């Protein structure tokens, strides 16, 4: 995804990611494997500069989010279907 700085929120039901000019989500429980790794399906949406124009809705793509969590450290990565 090219950018290493982002915000995210995780609940029992879902996870949301905020990047510069993009956002993503995982609409299922965020489950970690015993080693702290994760691999979950979700969506990734590119945003536009400025307000969203009428007749030009944002388009989401399927994405696979994967990475590793170790205490307060996390290494998220993702793979997005071709744009």
Secondary structure, DSSP 8 states (H G I E B T S, - for coil): ------EEEE-SS-EEEEETTEEEEE-S-----TTSEEEEEEEEEE--SSS--TT----EEEEEEEEEEETTEEEEEEEE---
